[in-house]
Amino acid sequence: MILATTTRRQIITSSAALAGAASAGFLATGAQAQTSKLRVGLMLPYTGTFAQLGVAIENGFRLALNEQGGKLGGREVEFFKVDDESEPAKGIENANKLVQRDKVDAIIGTVHSGVQMGIQKVARDSGVLSIIPNAGLGAATRALCAPNVFRTSFTNSQPTHALGPVLLAKGQKKVVWISWKYAAGDESLEGFKEGFIAGGGSIVKELGLPFPNVEFQALLTEIAALKPDAVVCFFSGGGAVKFLKDYAAAGLKGKIPLYGSGFLTEGVLEAAGSAAEGVMTTLHYADSLDTPRNKAFRLAYAKAFKMQPDVYAVQGYDAGLLLIKGANAVKGDFTKKVDLYKSMGGAVIDSPRGKWTMSKAHNPIQDIYLRVVKNGENKVLSVAAKALSDSGAGCKMG
């Protein structure tokens, strides 16, 4: 689960982008529906805190398909959309609407890990193809993995796993960990421990507070007293902005280096201002990746939607690329499930983030980049982990 704040202007801009897509003929309507069309369900957040993320994912997904003439395996596509509201209690009900009512051939969703648990159950029970464009819960590609479920984003543990060796190389062996106490925070900590403790590092204190509490002062006072070599954290969205500002206001910035999962500084740099400068993070993408592939993607996205893409747009785009690979392999015949899943599982995705492949548990094996905030941008310093794979522990495809 990733938290991000959405301003009124962002919602209006995002809505305008989708409206533009609709006027250009990208959105199929019921009157246009034909039996020969592939039916794709988009189960994403379109209202609330995660609305901006849902729009970015859909835009990226549509861009990939539009580059193929709007078709999958030669077949026209009809879209069915459900606003999941980032409400876990409605996850199963909403996924069932797409499967039972709309008879979709594939579900693309979602952002919130709690909602993803609902999609996961429906996908496993019904056998419908499911592509996860964001939600990082480990179970989806571990104990609850399935042949028909694929992810194009990350597990919560992947970005922070790459942080451990970075700190050790700098001689920072005693750290404090701080995050919200919920699944994404816990799984991020798990990843960090895997990459840090095995190399000789130690976590002198694990600090946590309930999600989405942002009263950090007492914990920052404790950090100052502990005097660790560094602080490592998982926060995102509005909570990340508050933490970055409070960290600086407490006098810790410049004294104790701050590191985090890339979502700490993703989409919040303008709001965080100078408090974010110099903060290092690890993530599977950065806007500034200096490659022809990334530059071409960013230009095409900006032209199509009149806005700049982010990591969520990349993950949506890659979901489209993955589905295209599978659809082309079976010439649009989604009843050929064995061949469809084999093609998707063996795909090499030429992504703006860099080429990546799929693990046996259907999670990306991908490079994780070390980034530093410089002049209000996440600048890439190096590849922190090459072709990093999640463990896939407990995954049994059957």
C-alpha positions, 0 to 999 in steps of 0.5 A: 500500500502506498499513500499519496496526497492528491490536490484538487488541481491534480484531480482536475488535471487527471480528469481532463487527461482521461476526458481527452482520452475518451474524446479521442476514442480510447474509451469503448462504450456499451453501444460499441461493444462487440462479441469479438472484443477482448474485455479488460477490467480496470479496478483502480482508485478513482476517488480519494487519496489514491485517485492520482495513482489510479489515473496514472496507472490507467494512462500508462496502460492505455498508452501501451495499448495505443502504441499497438493500435489499441488492440490486443493480439489483433482484437479490439478492446472494451474496457470496464471500470470500477472505482475500488475507492481503496476500500478493502471491505469492497475488494471481493464485491468489486472484483466479482462485478468485473468477473461475473457481471462484465465477464472480463478476460483480464483484471488490471488492479490495484494500488491498495494492498488490502483491496488487492487481497480481495482481487487475489481471492477472486482471481484464484477462485475464478481463474481470471487473468489478473495483473497487479500494477502497484500493490506491493503485498508480498503474499500475492507472489508468495503464499497466495501466488497463482498461475493467472496472477502477475505483478508489474510493480514490486514487492514492498521488500524489494526497494528496501532490500537494496538499501542494506548494502548501500549503508554498509558500504558507507560504514553505517552499521548501526541504524534506527528503523522507523515506519508506520506499523502496517503491512507495507511498513512491516514488509519494507522492514523485512526487506531491509533486514535481509539486505543489512543484517546479513552483511553485519549491520544492526538495527539498534531500535525499531520505532513505529506508530499506527497508520496514518498517525504523523505525530513524530516528535517523541520518536525523533527525540528518541532518535536524537538520544540514540545517535545512530549512524543513520535512520532508515524509514518507510513513509509515503505521501502526506506522511512522508512530507510531514516526516521529512519536515519534522526530521529537519525541524528537529535538527537531525538533518545534516547530523544523522543521514536519512534513507528510505524506500523510494516512496519517501521522496516519490511525488512529494518533493515540491511539498517537502521542499528543502527538507528533502534535499540530500535524502537517499532512497532506493526504487525501481524507477527514477524520472531522470533515468538517462536512457533513450527508452525512458526519454521516449516514454516520457515524451509520448506520455506527456504528449498524450496526457499533458502531464508528466509520468511517474513510477505509477504510470510506468507500472501501468505501462508495463502492465500493458506491455505484459498483456500485449506479449501474452495476447500476441502469443495466443493471437488474442485467444485468451482461452489458450491459458497455458500458452498465454501464461507461459508467454507472460511468465517468460516475457522480457519487458523493455520498460522505461525503468530498464529491461526486466523479467518475471520470476517464477512467482510472477514478480519482476526481477529488476534493477533497484536504483540509488537516488538522491534528492538534488535541487528538487529532483530524484537524481540517479546515483547508481544501480543499488541492486542488479536484477533483484528478485523477491524470494517468492517464499511459499509460492506453489503454482498449482 
